[in-house]
Amino acid sequence: MSARPGASGTGAARPARPPAPLFEPGETVEAGRVRLSALESGSLEALAPWLDEALAPEWRHADLLRALESASGVLIADAAGAPIGCAVAVLQSPERGSASVPFLAVEPSRRYRGLGGEAGIALDRHLRRRLRIARLYAPVPDGRGLAVYFWLRLGLRPLTSSESPGPVVGLSGEPLAGIWMMREETEDEGRTPGRS
């Protein structure tokens, strides 16, 4: 547990508050045709037949498991509750008051129907509501051009190298060639990202 100087001016250290969890135990966020909840190990096993291919070529299953030790895993289920995908949300990263989503994937037979977009929008809204984040980031490795278009449709914009919060880092924690995407909170947060 880390400590920080006390606010009383005495210099006494007090324990830092742990970050709020992304999901309370048993909590499910329903949004249109998808449901979001905390990713449990049993759910990961249900996604295993296609997950390694979605992680490749940048990452392996072991990278995902390591990332989930410090990040929040998100289970994406359809309206009936069947697991169809997952995401990783790194809270308070790459800066305080933000979150990054280095990975979001939907089972191949369920893609190109808008389910991933619904999940991305629901996750963005949940992060802003629950944790009051001001910025949502998505680091996109080179070679994942469809991911750039995915995040553009959800209202994120590509950052220039001077705007970038640092090297693109995905699930392995290693710097990658790529681009950061970001969406700041707007005054009109009632508008659905990516839609007019």
SVG drawing of the C-alpha trace seen along z (x, -y; Angstrom):
<svg xmlns="http://www.w3.org/2000/svg" viewBox="-32 -22 41 45">
<polyline fill="none" stroke="black" stroke-width="0.4" points="0.0,0.0 1.4,-3.4 1.3,-6.4 1.0,-10.1 1.5,-13.2 -1.4,-14.0 -3.6,-17.0 -3.3,-18.2 0.1,-19.8 1.8,-17.7 3.6,-15.7 2.2,-12.5 1.6,-9.8 -1.8,-8.2 -2.7,-5.2 -3.8,-6.1 -7.3,-5.2 -7.6,-2.2 -9.2,-3.1 -12.9,-2.4 -13.6,0.9 -14.9,0.7 -17.8,3.0 -19.3,3.8 -19.6,7.5 -22.5,8.9 -23.0,5.6 -24.1,5.8 -24.4,2.7 -27.0,3.3 -26.8,1.2 -28.9,2.1 -27.9,5.5 -24.9,5.9 -24.2,6.4 -21.0,5.5 -19.7,7.0 -16.4,7.9 -14.5,10.5 -14.1,13.7 -11.6,16.5 -14.4,18.9 -15.7,16.4 -12.1,16.2 -12.2,19.9 -15.5,19.6 -13.8,17.1 -10.6,19.2 -11.4,20.8 -11.0,17.4 -9.3,15.1 -5.7,16.0 -6.3,15.1 -7.8,11.8 -4.7,11.0 -2.2,11.9 0.2,10.8 1.1,8.2 0.1,10.2 -0.3,13.7 -2.8,15.1 -0.1,14.8 0.1,11.0 -3.7,10.7 -3.5,12.6 -0.6,10.4 -2.5,7.2 -5.6,8.4 -3.5,8.5 -3.5,4.7 -6.2,3.7 -10.0,4.2 -11.3,7.1 -14.7,6.5 -16.9,9.3 -19.1,8.4 -22.2,10.6 -25.2,10.4 -28.7,9.5 -29.3,13.2 -26.1,13.2 -24.0,15.4 -20.3,14.3 -19.3,12.7 -16.2,10.7 -14.0,8.9 -12.2,5.7 -9.4,4.5 -9.6,1.1 -6.6,-0.4 -7.8,-2.9 -6.0,-6.2 -3.7,-5.6 -2.0,-7.0 -2.7,-9.9 -4.8,-10.7 -8.5,-11.2 -8.3,-9.0 -8.6,-5.4 -7.3,-3.5 -8.7,-0.5 -5.8,1.3 -8.0,4.3 -11.6,4.8 -12.7,7.8 -15.9,9.6 -16.1,13.2 -15.6,13.4 -19.0,14.8 -20.6,11.8 -18.5,9.1 -19.7,6.4 -23.1,6.1 -22.4,3.1 -22.0,5.1 -18.4,4.1 -19.4,0.4 -22.3,0.8 -19.9,2.3 -17.3,-0.4 -19.9,-3.2 -21.3,-1.5 -17.8,-1.1 -17.0,-4.7 -20.2,-5.9 -19.7,-3.5 -16.1,-4.7 -17.2,-8.3 -20.2,-7.7 -18.4,-5.4 -14.9,-6.9 -15.6,-10.4 -12.8,-10.1 -12.4,-13.1 -10.5,-11.3 -10.8,-7.9 -7.7,-6.7 -7.2,-3.7 -3.7,-2.8 -3.7,-1.2 -0.7,0.8 0.4,0.4 -1.2,3.0 -4.6,2.7 -6.2,0.3 -9.7,1.6 -9.2,0.6 -8.5,-3.0 -11.8,-3.1 -13.6,-1.4 -12.5,-4.1 -13.1,-6.9 -16.7,-5.8 -17.0,-5.9 -15.8,-9.6 -12.1,-9.2 -9.6,-11.1 -6.0,-10.2 -3.4,-12.2 -0.4,-13.7 3.0,-12.7 3.2,-16.0 -0.2,-15.3 0.6,-11.7 0.8,-10.8 3.9,-8.6 4.7,-5.5 1.8,-3.3 1.6,-0.5 -0.8,2.4 -1.3,5.6 2.3,6.6 3.5,3.2 6.1,3.0 6.2,-0.1 4.8,0.6 4.7,-1.3 1.2,-2.8 -1.1,-5.7 -3.0,-6.9 -6.7,-7.7 -8.6,-9.9 -12.0,-11.4 -12.4,-14.1 -15.5,-14.7 -17.6,-17.3 -20.2,-19.7 -22.8,-17.7 -22.2,-14.3 -25.8,-13.3 -25.0,-12.9 -24.0,-9.4 -20.3,-9.3 -19.9,-8.7 -23.5,-9.7 -25.0,-13.1"/>
</svg>
